[in-house]
Amino acid sequence: MGSKIGNERIKREDGYLYFVGKDGYVWAVPMRHNKGAKKKKVGNERISKEEGYLYYVGKDGFVYKAKMKNYKKGKW
């Protein structure tokens, strides 16, 4: 389990995958069966990312971070 770091709630839609991009914003990317949809930036909050952590959007719509178990600095 991770710890909640975002204050903004992201409204999730069916047919999209959500992730925190390199720029620190949450992005929604259409799944393969969602033809005709485009990649879009969701939300306005910027997340400052740290090395060695995995960032994800939880079921409740908030951004979480979790420490990577077998992370070795500089390998990624």
BELDA-V174650 format. One record per residue. N is the residue number from 1. RES is the residue in one small letter. PSI is psi in whole degrees, -180 to 180 (* if undefined). Layout:
((N & RES & PSI) (N & RES & PSI))
//
This chain:
((1 & m & 147) (2 & g & 179) (3 & s & 141) (4 & k & 129) (5 & i & -19) (6 & g & 149) (7 & n & -16) (8 & e & 134) (9 & r & 129) (10 & i & 126) (11 & k & 118) (12 & r & 141) (13 & e & 151) (14 & d & 144) (15 & g & 9) (16 & y & 148) (17 & l & 141) (18 & y & 139) (19 & f & 162) (20 & v & 118) (21 & g & 178) (22 & k & -28) (23 & d & -9) (24 & g & -3) (25 & y & 157) (26 & v & 133) (27 & w & 147) (28 & a & 126) (29 & v & 132) (30 & p & 143) (31 & m & 166) (32 & r & -37) (33 & h & -9) (34 & n & 70) (35 & k & 145) (36 & g & -12) (37 & a & 158) (38 & k & 158) (39 & k & 138) (40 & k & 149) (41 & k & 134) (42 & v & 132) (43 & g & 166) (44 & n & -9) (45 & e & 132) (46 & r & 130) (47 & i & 127) (48 & s & 117) (49 & k & 145) (50 & e & 150) (51 & e & 138) (52 & g & 7) (53 & y & 147) (54 & l & 132) (55 & y & 136) (56 & y & 163) (57 & v & 121) (58 & g & 175) (59 & k & -27) (60 & d & -6) (61 & g & -2) (62 & f & 157) (63 & v & 136) (64 & y & 160) (65 & k & 146) (66 & a & 140) (67 & k & 133) (68 & m & 133) (69 & k & -51) (70 & n & 37) (71 & y & 132) (72 & k & 125) (73 & k & 134) (74 & g & -13) (75 & k & -31) (76 & w & *))
//
